[in-house]
Amino acid sequence: MDRRAFGLGAMATLSLSACASANPRILTYNGPEVTSLVINKGSRKLYLLHNDKILKEYRVDLGFAPNGTKAKRGDGRTPEGSYLIDRHNPNSRYHLSLGISYPNSEDVAKAKAMGVDPGGDIFIHGQPNRRKERKRAKKTSDWTAGCIAVKNDEIEEIYSMVNRGTLITLRP
């Protein structure tokens, strides 16, 4: 992957058009296939890539204790490592969500060795649907329990562009 592309923030034009659907709005995507996602936790960026070309980038919020990788349930950390997008959830507690296959076998083994539960239910999602949670999220950066949050219009794009089975790499 060309690191300069990350630095320059090169983006491709996307062909997005709205479907006739109820809230939440599900879009149709007709552009290049998203072959992978990369999250750089330190810069709070999510990149959608087609091979080594950045299609789109987003600013993200992370877990409330973002430094380091997730080790156990409730630690507020966002995992680091390679996983897959394993599900689309249109009925999320947040405005749409994409499931991440955390924990993998390595995460489970590490947690077991420490005698803790590795946790789970890590998603890329939009803003909370509940008003009280939405107000809190607006006041605080890195407000999730370990997930990756974007704006609602952004999760609509991401949701339409990313297929189940797509590789996601979360970097420190």
PEDASUL-V526180 format. One record per residue. N is the residue number from 1. OMEGA is omega in degrees with one decimal (999 if undefined). Layout:
((N & OMEGA) (N & OMEGA))
//
This chain:
((1 & -178.4) (2 & -177.1) (3 & 178.9) (4 & 178.6) (5 & 177.1) (6 & -178.0) (7 & -178.7) (8 & 179.8) (9 & -179.6) (10 & -178.7) (11 & 175.9) (12 & 176.4) (13 & -177.7) (14 & 174.9) (15 & -178.8) (16 & 175.1) (17 & -175.6) (18 & 172.0) (19 & 172.8) (20 & 179.4) (21 & -179.7) (22 & 176.5) (23 & -2.6) (24 & -178.0) (25 & 176.9) (26 & -177.4) (27 & 172.7) (28 & -178.5) (29 & -177.6) (30 & -178.0) (31 & 178.4) (32 & -179.9) (33 & 171.9) (34 & -177.5) (35 & 176.6) (36 & 173.5) (37 & 174.9) (38 & 174.0) (39 & 172.8) (40 & -175.9) (41 & -177.3) (42 & 180.0) (43 & 179.8) (44 & -178.8) (45 & 172.6) (46 & 179.1) (47 & 170.0) (48 & -175.7) (49 & 165.6) (50 & -170.8) (51 & -179.0) (52 & -179.2) (53 & 178.1) (54 & 176.8) (55 & -174.4) (56 & 174.7) (57 & -177.1) (58 & 170.5) (59 & -177.0) (60 & 165.5) (61 & -176.4) (62 & 175.3) (63 & -174.6) (64 & 173.7) (65 & -166.6) (66 & -176.7) (67 & -178.1) (68 & -178.3) (69 & 178.2) (70 & 179.8) (71 & -177.2) (72 & 177.6) (73 & 175.1) (74 & -177.1) (75 & 176.5) (76 & -179.2) (77 & 173.9) (78 & -177.4) (79 & 170.5) (80 & -178.9) (81 & -179.0) (82 & -177.4) (83 & 175.6) (84 & 168.2) (85 & -172.7) (86 & 176.8) (87 & 171.3) (88 & -179.3) (89 & 178.7) (90 & -177.1) (91 & -177.5) (92 & 171.5) (93 & 176.6) (94 & -179.2) (95 & -176.7) (96 & 175.0) (97 & 175.0) (98 & -179.4) (99 & 176.6) (100 & -171.5) (101 & 173.0) (102 & 0.1) (103 & 172.3) (104 & -175.1) (105 & 177.8) (106 & 178.4) (107 & 179.3) (108 & 180.0) (109 & 178.4) (110 & 179.9) (111 & 179.7) (112 & 178.9) (113 & 178.5) (114 & -179.1) (115 & -179.4) (116 & 174.9) (117 & -177.9) (118 & -175.2) (119 & -177.9) (120 & -179.2) (121 & 176.0) (122 & -174.5) (123 & 159.7) (124 & -176.7) (125 & 175.7) (126 & -177.6) (127 & -179.1) (128 & 175.6) (129 & -179.4) (130 & -175.3) (131 & -177.8) (132 & 178.6) (133 & 178.9) (134 & 178.8) (135 & 178.8) (136 & -178.8) (137 & 179.5) (138 & -176.9) (139 & -170.0) (140 & 170.0) (141 & -178.4) (142 & -173.3) (143 & -175.5) (144 & 177.3) (145 & -179.2) (146 & -179.9) (147 & 177.1) (148 & -177.0) (149 & 175.4) (150 & 176.6) (151 & -176.8) (152 & 179.1) (153 & 178.8) (154 & 178.1) (155 & 175.8) (156 & 176.2) (157 & -176.6) (158 & -179.3) (159 & -178.3) (160 & -173.4) (161 & -170.8) (162 & 179.6) (163 & 172.7) (164 & -179.5) (165 & 179.6) (166 & 178.8) (167 & 173.1) (168 & 179.2) (169 & 178.9) (170 & -176.0) (171 & 178.0) (172 & 999))
//
